[in-house]
Amino acid sequence: MTERKETLGVSQAYDLWAEDYDAFDNPMLFMADRALRQALSRRRPGSVFEFGCGTGRNLALCNAYGATRLAGCDISGGMLSKAAERPEAAAWTLIRSDIASAAGRIDGPFDLLLFCLCLEHVQDLEAAFAAAARLLARDGDLAVFEIHPAFSASGAGAHFVRDEVEIHMPTFTHEAAAYRAAAEKAGLHLTRRTDWTPAMTSEPLPEKIARRSADAPLLLELSFRRPTA
Ligand SMILES: C[S@@+](CC[C@H](N)C(=O)[O-])C[C@H]1O[C@@H](n2cnc3c(N)ncnc32)[C@H](O)[C@@H]1O
């Protein structure tokens, strides 16, 4: 039984979570995986950069869908070490960096940029989208898969249990309009919005999702591009 709660800084928390992050029954990872698979089925990128790439599960999926240049950044050394253990990661570029500084550490452009379940830990969306705009190819896509603001506002947020302590970390609720405003400021415009609910997946749902309302949005997907001239 969980006995107490503790709040840690983001990198310290994910360094601890890294050990069993991929094995954790996480409804958000399930929804984000389904949404990313659909995006990759619509358009297969040759090159991908993921901000806050964690253990590299999204980069591995992009690899499996045919991307040949893969790179990512994360502020947690523990999460990056797990990513580096993947056999396919030998060919990836993994950088320990904050999202806002990552664009200065790698050469773009990339066909697909990902923010997946990391912006809930980021207060300054403008700095994050400015970094993305620097790395995005002219006709590339910036895909955002984040906890849905309605779900986040209900008190949901990233957390895990370690040694009977419930570990939390700083989180921020961002409305769709806030992502859009930060993207527009960076010169990118919205091309797609999907409010993902459990009812939108045809596969058997993990227990943690199945017990929620089928129509309550869990994940917000937004896609951005440079405006065509
Ligand atoms: C919930 S995990 C998601 C990992 C991965 N994107 C995925 O979908 O499996 C969030 C990740 O974002 C990273 N992160 C959070 N804030 C960050 C920041 N400001 N700069 C870089 N990485 C960050 C964390 O260290 C963690 O690995």
The ligand as an SDF file (V2000), in Angstrom:
LIG
                    3D

 27 29  0  0  0  0  0  0  0  0999 V2000
    6.1990   10.7720  -19.5900 C   0  0  0  0  0  0  0  0  0  0  0  0
    7.8410   10.6990  -20.1890 S   0  0  0  0  0  0  0  0  0  0  0  0
    7.5510   10.4570  -21.9280 C   0  0  0  0  0  0  0  0  0  0  0  0
    8.7480    9.8800  -22.6390 C   0  0  0  0  0  0  0  0  0  0  0  0
    8.5040    9.6270  -24.1160 C   0  0  0  0  0  0  0  0  0  0  0  0
    8.2260   10.8590  -24.8180 N   0  0  0  0  0  0  0  0  0  0  0  0
    7.3700    8.6590  -24.3020 C   0  0  0  0  0  0  0  0  0  0  0  0
    6.3330    9.0430  -24.8490 O   0  0  0  0  0  0  0  0  0  0  0  0
    7.5330    7.4910  -23.8920 O   0  0  0  0  0  0  0  0  0  0  0  0
    8.3450   12.4250  -20.1560 C   0  0  0  0  0  0  0  0  0  0  0  0
    9.8110   12.6000  -20.5250 C   0  0  0  0  0  0  0  0  0  0  0  0
   10.0490   13.9910  -20.7620 O   0  0  0  0  0  0  0  0  0  0  0  0
   11.3020   14.3190  -20.1910 C   0  0  0  0  0  0  0  0  0  0  0  0
   11.3060   15.7620  -19.9220 N   0  0  0  0  0  0  0  0  0  0  0  0
   10.4560   16.4490  -19.1280 C   0  0  0  0  0  0  0  0  0  0  0  0
   10.7410   17.7630  -19.1500 N   0  0  0  0  0  0  0  0  0  0  0  0
   11.8080   17.9060  -19.9880 C   0  0  0  0  0  0  0  0  0  0  0  0
   12.5660   19.0320  -20.4340 C   0  0  0  0  0  0  0  0  0  0  0  0
   12.2930   20.2710  -20.0150 N   0  0  0  0  0  0  0  0  0  0  0  0
   13.5840   18.8190  -21.2920 N   0  0  0  0  0  0  0  0  0  0  0  0
   13.8670   17.5530  -21.7270 C   0  0  0  0  0  0  0  0  0  0  0  0
   13.1850   16.4580  -21.3380 N   0  0  0  0  0  0  0  0  0  0  0  0
   12.1610   16.6260  -20.4890 C   0  0  0  0  0  0  0  0  0  0  0  0
   11.3860   13.4510  -18.9410 C   0  0  0  0  0  0  0  0  0  0  0  0
   12.7030   13.3360  -18.4580 O   0  0  0  0  0  0  0  0  0  0  0  0
   10.7790   12.1440  -19.4480 C   0  0  0  0  0  0  0  0  0  0  0  0
   11.7490   11.2900  -19.9730 O   0  0  0  0  0  0  0  0  0  0  0  0
  1  2  1  0
  2  3  1  0
  2 10  1  0
  3  4  1  0
  4  5  1  0
  5  6  1  0
  5  7  1  0
  7  8  2  0
  7  9  1  0
 10 11  1  0
 11 12  1  0
 11 26  1  0
 12 13  1  0
 13 14  1  0
 13 24  1  0
 14 15  1  0
 14 23  1  0
 15 16  2  0
 16 17  1  0
 17 18  1  0
 17 23  2  0
 18 19  1  0
 18 20  2  0
 20 21  1  0
 21 22  2  0
 22 23  1  0
 24 25  1  0
 24 26  1  0
 26 27  1  0
M  CHG  2   2   1   9  -1
M  END
$$$$
